[in-house]
Amino acid sequence: MTQSMSRIAHCTDNGPMEGLRGILKREMYYGRKYHTKEELVKAITEYIDYYTNGRPQRGLGIQTPKEYLERLEAA
């Protein structure tokens, strides 16, 4: 058994996950209709791949994580 990220009385532990969940809902869920659970699961899986590999992020200088890692490896 492993300990989860959350600890009792430490609400800031949940901040990063809550932030991701809010972005996910805002960018891929609101305004769309999913008719089956499988359709929703597929959309979430695709979005997480996009978020991890293809979404430009300000903290990385408006680059995708993939572009950022490629620049680091080339340097």
MOPAC internal coordinates of N, CA, C and O (Angstrom, degrees):
PM7 1SCF
backbone

  N    0.0000 0     0.00 0     0.00 0    0    0    0
  C    1.4403 1     0.00 0     0.00 0    1    0    0
  C    1.5297 1   107.87 1     0.00 0    2    1    0
  O    1.2310 1   120.45 1   -40.92 1    3    2    1
  N    1.3343 1   116.74 1   139.08 1    3    2    1
  C    1.4570 1   120.88 1   177.66 1    5    3    2
  C    1.5200 1   109.69 1  -120.34 1    6    5    3
  O    1.2310 1   121.35 1   -29.22 1    7    6    5
  N    1.3083 1   115.02 1   150.78 1    7    6    5
  C    1.4631 1   120.75 1   179.85 1    9    7    6
  C    1.5183 1   109.74 1   -75.13 1   10    9    7
  O    1.2310 1   120.96 1   -38.41 1   11   10    9
  N    1.3177 1   115.76 1   141.59 1   11   10    9
  C    1.4608 1   119.74 1   176.44 1   13   11   10
  C    1.5198 1   109.04 1   -80.07 1   14   13   11
  O    1.2310 1   120.88 1    -6.43 1   15   14   13
  N    1.3380 1   115.93 1   173.57 1   15   14   13
  C    1.4565 1   121.29 1  -179.14 1   17   15   14
  C    1.5319 1   111.33 1   -67.37 1   18   17   15
  O    1.2310 1   120.42 1   146.48 1   19   18   17
  N    1.3035 1   116.80 1   -33.52 1   19   18   17
  C    1.4622 1   120.53 1  -175.17 1   21   19   18
  C    1.5290 1   111.69 1   -75.92 1   22   21   19
  O    1.2310 1   121.88 1   -35.96 1   23   22   21
  N    1.3160 1   114.00 1   144.04 1   23   22   21
  C    1.4616 1   121.04 1   174.17 1   25   23   22
  C    1.5143 1   107.59 1  -126.68 1   26   25   23
  O    1.2310 1   120.76 1   -27.55 1   27   26   25
  N    1.2866 1   116.15 1   152.45 1   27   26   25
  C    1.4611 1   120.80 1   179.58 1   29   27   26
  C    1.5254 1   109.26 1   -61.72 1   30   29   27
  O    1.2310 1   120.90 1   -47.30 1   31   30   29
  N    1.3174 1   115.88 1   132.70 1   31   30   29
  C    1.4737 1   124.21 1   176.96 1   33   31   30
  C    1.5271 1   113.24 1    67.70 1   34   33   31
  O    1.2310 1   119.63 1  -157.39 1   35   34   33
  N    1.3087 1   118.31 1    22.61 1   35   34   33
  C    1.4668 1   122.48 1   176.14 1   37   35   34
  C    1.5309 1   108.67 1  -126.18 1   38   37   35
  O    1.2310 1   120.64 1  -106.38 1   39   38   37
  N    1.3164 1   116.38 1    73.62 1   39   38   37
  C    1.4621 1   120.64 1  -174.22 1   41   39   38
  C    1.5240 1   112.84 1   -63.71 1   42   41   39
  O    1.2310 1   119.66 1   157.53 1   43   42   41
  N    1.3334 1   118.26 1   -22.47 1   43   42   41
  C    1.4705 1   119.59 1  -179.32 1   45   43   42
  C    1.5231 1   111.71 1   -69.98 1   46   45   43
  O    1.2310 1   119.69 1   164.20 1   47   46   45
  N    1.3162 1   118.19 1   -15.80 1   47   46   45
  C    1.4672 1   120.17 1   176.19 1   49   47   46
  C    1.5221 1   111.73 1   -61.73 1   50   49   47
  O    1.2310 1   120.24 1   150.98 1   51   50   49
  N    1.3308 1   117.15 1   -29.02 1   51   50   49
  C    1.4556 1   120.95 1  -176.91 1   53   51   50
  C    1.5307 1   113.12 1   -86.57 1   54   53   51
  O    1.2310 1   119.64 1   172.32 1   55   54   53
  N    1.3082 1   118.30 1    -7.68 1   55   54   53
  C    1.4601 1   122.11 1  -174.84 1   57   55   54
  C    1.5151 1   115.11 1   -53.43 1   58   57   55
  O    1.2310 1   119.10 1   127.29 1   59   58   57
  N    1.3360 1   119.32 1   -52.71 1   59   58   57
  C    1.4709 1   118.94 1  -178.58 1   61   59   58
  C    1.5286 1   113.12 1   -59.94 1   62   61   59
  O    1.2310 1   119.97 1   139.94 1   63   62   61
  N    1.3143 1   117.66 1   -40.06 1   63   62   61
  C    1.4677 1   120.57 1   179.91 1   65   63   62
  C    1.5175 1   111.17 1   -69.39 1   66   65   63
  O    1.2310 1   120.26 1   139.15 1   67   66   65
  N    1.3233 1   117.12 1   -40.85 1   67   66   65
  C    1.4628 1   120.51 1   177.67 1   69   67   66
  C    1.5250 1   110.41 1   -63.61 1   70   69   67
  O    1.2310 1   120.37 1   141.99 1   71   70   69
  N    1.3282 1   116.90 1   -38.01 1   71   70   69
  C    1.4566 1   120.63 1   177.85 1   73   71   70
  C    1.5157 1   111.90 1   -62.95 1   74   73   71
  O    1.2310 1   120.41 1   133.90 1   75   74   73
  N    1.3349 1   116.83 1   -46.10 1   75   74   73
  C    1.4659 1   120.96 1   178.15 1   77   75   74
  C    1.5233 1   110.76 1   -61.79 1   78   77   75
  O    1.2310 1   120.58 1   136.60 1   79   78   77
  N    1.3195 1   116.49 1   -43.40 1   79   78   77
  C    1.4592 1   119.72 1   179.81 1   81   79   78
  C    1.5272 1   111.72 1   -61.48 1   82   81   79
  O    1.2310 1   120.31 1   139.98 1   83   82   81
  N    1.3248 1   117.02 1   -40.02 1   83   82   81
  C    1.4562 1   120.58 1   177.83 1   85   83   82
  C    1.5175 1   112.23 1   -64.78 1   86   85   83
  O    1.2310 1   120.31 1   137.47 1   87   86   85
  N    1.3273 1   117.02 1   -42.53 1   87   86   85
  C    1.4674 1   121.05 1   177.94 1   89   87   86
  C    1.5195 1   109.80 1   -63.97 1   90   89   87
  O    1.2310 1   120.24 1   134.97 1   91   90   89
  N    1.3200 1   117.14 1   -45.03 1   91   90   89
  C    1.4591 1   121.68 1  -179.82 1   93   91   90
  C    1.5291 1   110.65 1   -58.13 1   94   93   91
  O    1.2310 1   120.28 1   132.20 1   95   94   93
  N    1.3217 1   117.07 1   -47.80 1   95   94   93
  C    1.4649 1   120.09 1  -179.59 1   97   95   94
  C    1.5269 1   111.04 1   -64.01 1   98   97   95
  O    1.2310 1   120.41 1   137.54 1   99   98   97
  N    1.3142 1   116.82 1   -42.46 1   99   98   97
  C    1.4668 1   120.32 1  -177.53 1  101   99   98
  C    1.5236 1   111.76 1   -67.76 1  102  101   99
  O    1.2310 1   119.83 1   139.65 1  103  102  101
  N    1.3301 1   117.93 1   -40.35 1  103  102  101
  C    1.4606 1   120.56 1  -173.17 1  105  103  102
  C    1.5275 1   114.60 1   -89.84 1  106  105  103
  O    1.2310 1   119.32 1   156.00 1  107  106  105
  N    1.3355 1   118.91 1   -24.00 1  107  106  105
  C    1.4632 1   117.08 1  -176.48 1  109  107  106
  C    1.5205 1   115.16 1  -130.99 1  110  109  107
  O    1.2310 1   119.68 1   169.47 1  111  110  109
  N    1.3266 1   118.21 1   -10.53 1  111  110  109
  C    1.4599 1   118.55 1  -175.13 1  113  111  110
  C    1.5267 1   113.32 1  -105.99 1  114  113  111
  O    1.2310 1   120.17 1   127.22 1  115  114  113
  N    1.3347 1   117.27 1   -52.78 1  115  114  113
  C    1.4619 1   120.14 1  -176.95 1  117  115  114
  C    1.5255 1   110.56 1   -61.96 1  118  117  115
  O    1.2310 1   120.78 1   -42.78 1  119  118  117
  N    1.3138 1   116.11 1   137.22 1  119  118  117
  C    1.4595 1   121.42 1   177.48 1  121  119  118
  C    1.5213 1   114.07 1    86.56 1  122  121  119
  O    1.2310 1   119.92 1   179.88 1  123  122  121
  N    1.3152 1   117.75 1    -0.12 1  123  122  121
  C    1.4598 1   121.08 1   179.12 1  125  123  122
  C    1.5248 1   109.01 1  -121.76 1  126  125  123
  O    1.2310 1   121.25 1   -22.06 1  127  126  125
  N    1.3131 1   115.22 1   157.94 1  127  126  125
  C    1.4674 1   120.04 1   177.98 1  129  127  126
  C    1.5211 1   108.53 1  -120.07 1  130  129  127
  O    1.2310 1   121.52 1   -47.69 1  131  130  129
  N    1.3115 1   114.70 1   132.31 1  131  130  129
  C    1.4612 1   121.47 1   176.31 1  133  131  130
  C    1.5189 1   106.73 1  -115.04 1  134  133  131
  O    1.2310 1   120.83 1   -53.08 1  135  134  133
  N    1.3242 1   116.02 1   126.92 1  135  134  133
  C    1.4534 1   120.50 1  -172.63 1  137  135  134
  C    1.5302 1   113.34 1   -93.31 1  138  137  135
  O    1.2310 1   120.39 1   160.88 1  139  138  137
  N    1.3224 1   116.86 1   -19.12 1  139  138  137
  C    1.4662 1   120.08 1   178.22 1  141  139  138
  C    1.5226 1   109.54 1  -135.23 1  142  141  139
  O    1.2310 1   121.30 1   -20.59 1  143  142  141
  N    1.3062 1   115.12 1   159.41 1  143  142  141
  C    1.4642 1   120.38 1   176.73 1  145  143  142
  C    1.5273 1   110.03 1   -62.85 1  146  145  143
  O    1.2310 1   120.42 1   140.34 1  147  146  145
  N    1.3178 1   116.80 1   -39.66 1  147  146  145
  C    1.4641 1   121.06 1  -179.60 1  149  147  146
  C    1.5261 1   111.16 1   -61.90 1  150  149  147
  O    1.2310 1   120.58 1   140.21 1  151  150  149
  N    1.3157 1   116.49 1   -39.79 1  151  150  149
  C    1.4621 1   121.87 1   178.37 1  153  151  150
  C    1.5366 1   110.47 1   -62.68 1  154  153  151
  O    1.2310 1   120.45 1   137.43 1  155  154  153
  N    1.3186 1   116.75 1   -42.57 1  155  154  153
  C    1.4618 1   121.55 1   178.77 1  157  155  154
  C    1.5231 1   111.23 1   -67.57 1  158  157  155
  O    1.2310 1   120.19 1   135.14 1  159  158  157
  N    1.3214 1   117.24 1   -44.86 1  159  158  157
  C    1.4671 1   120.74 1   179.14 1  161  159  158
  C    1.5249 1   110.41 1   -61.07 1  162  161  159
  O    1.2310 1   120.09 1   138.19 1  163  162  161
  N    1.3221 1   117.44 1   -41.81 1  163  162  161
  C    1.4733 1   121.66 1   178.40 1  165  163  162
  C    1.5267 1   110.11 1   -62.92 1  166  165  163
  O    1.2310 1   120.08 1   136.25 1  167  166  165
  N    1.3169 1   117.45 1   -43.75 1  167  166  165
  C    1.4667 1   121.27 1   179.92 1  169  167  166
  C    1.5277 1   110.81 1   -63.58 1  170  169  167
  O    1.2310 1   119.86 1   139.01 1  171  170  169
  N    1.3286 1   117.88 1   -40.99 1  171  170  169
  C    1.4631 1   121.20 1   179.03 1  173  171  170
  C    1.5217 1   110.44 1   -66.19 1  174  173  171
  O    1.2310 1   120.26 1   135.93 1  175  174  173
  N    1.3302 1   117.11 1   -44.07 1  175  174  173
  C    1.4646 1   121.54 1   178.76 1  177  175  174
  C    1.5260 1   111.13 1   -59.92 1  178  177  175
  O    1.2310 1   120.43 1   135.18 1  179  178  177
  N    1.3211 1   116.79 1   -44.82 1  179  178  177
  C    1.4663 1   121.07 1   178.61 1  181  179  178
  C    1.5289 1   111.10 1   -64.97 1  182  181  179
  O    1.2310 1   120.61 1   141.01 1  183  182  181
  N    1.3331 1   116.44 1   -38.99 1  183  182  181
  C    1.4552 1   119.18 1  -179.81 1  185  183  182
  C    1.5276 1   110.95 1   -66.90 1  186  185  183
  O    1.2310 1   120.03 1   138.44 1  187  186  185
  N    1.3210 1   117.56 1   -41.56 1  187  186  185
  C    1.4684 1   120.32 1   179.66 1  189  187  186
  C    1.5324 1   109.98 1   -62.31 1  190  189  187
  O    1.2310 1   120.06 1   140.91 1  191  190  189
  N    1.3353 1   117.50 1   -39.09 1  191  190  189
  C    1.4652 1   120.43 1   175.40 1  193  191  190
  C    1.5273 1   109.95 1   -62.60 1  194  193  191
  O    1.2310 1   120.15 1   135.13 1  195  194  193
  N    1.3290 1   117.31 1   -44.87 1  195  194  193
  C    1.4691 1   121.30 1   177.31 1  197  195  194
  C    1.5298 1   111.05 1   -61.17 1  198  197  195
  O    1.2310 1   120.31 1   134.35 1  199  198  197
  N    1.3327 1   117.02 1   -45.65 1  199  198  197
  C    1.4597 1   121.47 1  -178.89 1  201  199  198
  C    1.5276 1   110.73 1   -61.58 1  202  201  199
  O    1.2310 1   120.40 1   139.41 1  203  202  201
  N    1.3202 1   116.84 1   -40.59 1  203  202  201
  C    1.4562 1   121.94 1  -177.28 1  205  203  202
  C    1.5187 1   112.30 1   -74.86 1  206  205  203
  O    1.2310 1   120.03 1   143.71 1  207  206  205
  N    1.3276 1   117.55 1   -36.29 1  207  206  205
  C    1.4617 1   120.18 1  -171.47 1  209  207  206
  C    1.5227 1   116.03 1  -115.34 1  210  209  207
  O    1.2310 1   119.53 1   152.40 1  211  210  209
  N    1.3199 1   118.50 1   -27.60 1  211  210  209
  C    1.4560 1   118.80 1  -169.67 1  213  211  210
  C    1.5110 1   117.22 1  -121.93 1  214  213  211
  O    1.2310 1   119.56 1   173.73 1  215  214  213
  N    1.3092 1   118.45 1    -6.27 1  215  214  213
  C    1.4679 1   120.93 1  -175.73 1  217  215  214
  C    1.5242 1   109.97 1   -88.84 1  218  217  215
  O    1.2310 1   119.45 1   -60.54 1  219  218  217
  N    1.3402 1   118.65 1   119.46 1  219  218  217
  C    1.4684 1   120.39 1   176.27 1  221  219  218
  C    1.5264 1   110.86 1   -60.69 1  222  221  219
  O    1.2310 1   120.71 1   -40.44 1  223  222  221
  N    1.3262 1   116.24 1   139.56 1  223  222  221
  C    1.4553 1   120.61 1  -177.44 1  225  223  222
  C    1.5266 1   110.17 1  -128.85 1  226  225  223
  O    1.2310 1   121.09 1   -46.13 1  227  226  225
  N    1.3295 1   115.53 1   133.87 1  227  226  225
  C    1.4625 1   121.44 1  -178.98 1  229  227  226
  C    1.5217 1   112.34 1   -58.56 1  230  229  227
  O    1.2310 1   120.17 1   140.50 1  231  230  229
  N    1.3198 1   117.28 1   -39.50 1  231  230  229
  C    1.4574 1   120.94 1  -178.79 1  233  231  230
  C    1.5218 1   113.52 1   -64.09 1  234  233  231
  O    1.2310 1   120.44 1   164.67 1  235  234  233
  N    1.3165 1   116.76 1   -15.33 1  235  234  233
  C    1.4672 1   121.62 1   178.93 1  237  235  234
  C    1.5229 1   110.91 1  -108.41 1  238  237  235
  O    1.2310 1   120.20 1  -160.59 1  239  238  237
  N    1.3172 1   117.22 1    19.41 1  239  238  237
  C    1.4694 1   120.59 1   179.38 1  241  239  238
  C    1.5127 1   112.19 1    73.95 1  242  241  239
  O    1.2310 1   119.66 1  -139.73 1  243  242  241
  N    1.3064 1   118.26 1    40.27 1  243  242  241
  C    1.4719 1   125.46 1  -179.26 1  245  243  242
  C    1.5318 1   110.42 1    55.47 1  246  245  243
  O    1.2310 1   121.39 1  -136.15 1  247  246  245
  N    1.3071 1   114.95 1    43.85 1  247  246  245
  C    1.4633 1   121.62 1   174.62 1  249  247  246
  C    1.5239 1   108.17 1  -120.85 1  250  249  247
  O    1.2310 1   121.39 1   -20.89 1  251  250  249
  N    1.3174 1   114.95 1   159.11 1  251  250  249
  C    1.4555 1   118.77 1   172.01 1  253  251  250
  C    1.5238 1   107.73 1   -77.41 1  254  253  251
  O    1.2310 1   119.68 1   -23.32 1  255  254  253
  N    1.3253 1   118.21 1   156.68 1  255  254  253
  C    1.4660 1   118.99 1   176.52 1  257  255  254
  C    1.5253 1   112.45 1   -55.91 1  258  257  255
  O    1.2310 1   120.43 1   142.94 1  259  258  257
  N    1.3147 1   116.78 1   -37.06 1  259  258  257
  C    1.4636 1   120.73 1   178.76 1  261  259  258
  C    1.5324 1   110.95 1   -63.24 1  262  261  259
  O    1.2310 1   120.26 1   133.93 1  263  262  261
  N    1.3395 1   117.10 1   -46.07 1  263  262  261
  C    1.4703 1   120.67 1   178.25 1  265  263  262
  C    1.5222 1   110.75 1   -61.94 1  266  265  263
  O    1.2310 1   120.80 1   137.91 1  267  266  265
  N    1.3147 1   116.08 1   -42.09 1  267  266  265
  C    1.4623 1   120.82 1  -179.19 1  269  267  266
  C    1.5240 1   111.03 1   -61.99 1  270  269  267
  O    1.2310 1   120.19 1   134.31 1  271  270  269
  N    1.3264 1   117.24 1   -45.69 1  271  270  269
  C    1.4645 1   120.24 1   179.01 1  273  271  270
  C    1.5172 1   112.02 1   -65.37 1  274  273  271
  O    1.2310 1   120.29 1   142.21 1  275  274  273
  N    1.3268 1   117.06 1   -37.79 1  275  274  273
  C    1.4694 1   121.02 1   178.33 1  277  275  274
  C    1.5258 1   110.39 1   -63.46 1  278  277  275
  O    1.2310 1   119.93 1   140.65 1  279  278  277
  N    1.3415 1   117.74 1   -39.35 1  279  278  277
  C    1.4780 1   120.71 1   177.57 1  281  279  278
  C    1.5253 1   110.94 1   -66.52 1  282  281  279
  O    1.2310 1   120.60 1   140.25 1  283  282  281
  N    1.3284 1   116.45 1   -39.75 1  283  282  281
  C    1.4664 1   119.58 1   179.11 1  285  283  282
  C    1.5330 1   111.08 1   -64.97 1  286  285  283
  O    1.2310 1   120.67 1   138.54 1  287  286  285
  N    1.3241 1   116.33 1   -41.46 1  287  286  285
  C    1.4523 1   120.43 1  -179.86 1  289  287  286
  C    1.5222 1   112.24 1   -68.32 1  290  289  287
  O    1.2310 1   120.14 1   147.68 1  291  290  289
  N    1.3322 1   117.35 1   -32.32 1  291  290  289
  C    1.4577 1   121.83 1  -179.32 1  293  291  290
  C    1.5297 1   112.10 1   -75.26 1  294  293  291
  O    1.2310 1   120.41 1   155.81 1  295  294  293
  N    1.3324 1   116.82 1   -24.19 1  295  294  293
  C    1.4734 1   120.29 1  -176.73 1  297  295  294
  C    1.5117 1   112.58 1   -77.37 1  298  297  295
  O    1.2310 1   120.10 1   180.00 1  299  298  297

